[in-house]
């Protein structure tokens, strides 16, 4: 595993790779150190995240490794299909998957690749923010959505 760090408008992010695929994006306090040699996949992921935060990238295309159940991977795949600047609801996704909103919410919370697999685009019923497990929680979710032009009530 290799790890690198980038500073972003939503905090310092640790990017992790397994082989030639991005495996995690997580918030860090900055006390950690890079692990391993510079990795082409991490360099590309960092470049794409910087472009995303600059408003120049609307869909990530780095190779990903996703560790989870079949259901979680289906939820994550569905999240990747939510276009930049648009949202879906936990309930709507649950209906499409033949499941319940809480199960979708749990899968969102276990997403190891936030921002890249855009769980911030999933909202509660009636447009409520729902939850967010990354960064500072809901303020981070609101900031990511605002970056994409989505304003929550």
C-alpha positions in Angstrom: 0.0 0.0 0.0 1.2 3.5 -0.8 -0.2 6.7 0.7 0.2 10.4 -0.3 -1.4 13.5 0.9 -3.1 16.6 -0.6 -4.5 19.7 0.8 -8.0 20.5 -0.4 -10.8 23.0 0.3 -12.4 20.4 2.6 -9.3 19.5 4.6 -6.1 17.5 4.2 -6.8 14.2 2.4 -4.8 10.9 2.5 -5.0 9.0 -0.8 -4.2 5.3 -0.6 -3.4 2.9 -3.4 -3.3 -0.9 -3.6 -1.3 -1.9 -6.6 -2.4 0.2 -9.6 -5.8 1.3 -8.1 -7.0 3.9 -5.7 -8.3 2.2 -2.6 -9.1 5.0 -0.1 -9.6 8.7 0.3 -9.8 9.8 3.9 -9.4 13.0 6.0 -6.3 13.3 8.1 -4.9 15.7 10.7 -1.6 16.0 8.9 0.5 14.2 11.4 0.9 11.1 9.1 3.7 10.6 6.7 3.7 9.3 3.1 4.2 5.6 2.8 6.0 4.0 -0.1 7.5 5.4 -3.3 5.6 8.0 -5.3 2.9 6.1 -7.2 1.6 6.9 -10.7 -2.0 6.1 -9.6 -1.7 8.4 -6.6 -0.2 11.2 -8.7 -3.1 10.8 -11.1 -5.7 10.7 -8.3 -4.2 13.8 -6.8 -4.3 15.6 -10.1 -7.9 14.6 -10.7 -8.9 15.7 -7.2 -7.2 19.1 -7.7 -9.0 19.5 -11.0 -12.3 18.6 -9.3 -11.8 21.2 -6.6 -11.0 23.8 -9.3 -14.3 23.0 -11.0 -12.6 21.5 -14.0 -13.4 17.8 -13.5 -16.8 16.4 -13.3 -16.2 12.6 -13.3 -13.2 10.7 -12.0 -11.6 8.0 -14.1 -8.9 6.6 -12.0 -8.9 2.8 -11.5 -10.6 1.9 -8.1 -10.5 -1.1 -5.8 -13.6 -1.3 -3.7 -13.8 -3.7 -0.7 -17.3 -4.4 0.3 -20.3 -6.7 0.0 -22.1 -7.1 -3.3 -24.9 -4.8 -2.1 -22.4 -2.1 -1.0 -20.6 -2.3 -4.4 -24.0 -1.9 -6.2 -24.7 1.2 -4.1 -21.3 2.6 -4.8 -21.7 1.9 -8.5 -25.1 3.7 -8.5 -23.5 6.7 -6.7 -20.8 6.9 -9.4 -23.7 7.3 -11.9 -25.1 10.4 -10.2 -24.0 13.3 -12.4 -21.9 16.2 -11.1 -24.2 18.9 -9.7 -27.1 16.5 -9.3 -28.4 14.5 -6.4 -30.2 11.3 -5.6 -32.1 10.2 -2.4 -31.4 7.3 -0.1 -35.1 6.2 -0.7 -34.9 6.5 -4.5 -31.7 4.4 -4.6 -33.2 1.9 -2.2 -36.3 1.4 -4.4 -34.0 0.9 -7.5 -32.0 -1.7 -5.5 -35.0 -3.4 -3.9 -33.7 -2.5 -0.5 -34.4 0.1 2.3 -33.0 3.6 2.7 -31.1 2.7 5.9 -29.2 0.0 4.1 -28.3 2.5 1.4 -27.2 5.0 4.1 -25.0 2.3 5.7 -23.4 1.5 2.4 -22.7 5.3 1.9 -21.1 5.4 5.4 -18.8 2.5 4.5 -17.6 4.2 1.2 -13.8 4.2 1.5 -13.5 6.6 -1.5 -15.6 9.7 -0.7 -15.6 12.5 -3.2 -14.4 10.0 -6.0 -17.3 7.8 -5.3 -19.7 10.7 -4.6 -21.7 9.7 -1.5 -22.1 13.5 -0.8 -24.6 13.5 -3.7 -27.0 11.3 -1.8 -29.7 13.1 0.2 -32.5 12.3 2.6 -36.1 12.6 1.6 -37.4 16.1 0.8 -33.8 17.3 0.0 -32.6 17.1 3.6 -28.8 16.6 3.8 -29.0 13.3 5.5 -25.6 12.3 6.9 -22.0 12.4 6.0 -19.1 10.5 7.6 -16.2 12.4 6.0 -14.4 15.4 7.1 -16.4 17.5 9.5 -19.6 15.7 8.6 -22.5 17.7 7.2 -20.6 21.0 6.7 -18.2 19.0 4.5 -21.1 17.5 2.5 -22.6 20.9 2.1 -19.3 22.4 0.9 -18.8 19.6 -1.7 -22.4 20.1 -3.0 -22.0 23.9 -3.1 -18.8 23.4 -5.1 -20.9 21.5 -7.6 -23.6 24.2 -7.6 -26.1 22.4 -5.4 -27.5 24.4 -2.5 -29.3 22.7 0.3 -32.1 24.3 2.3 
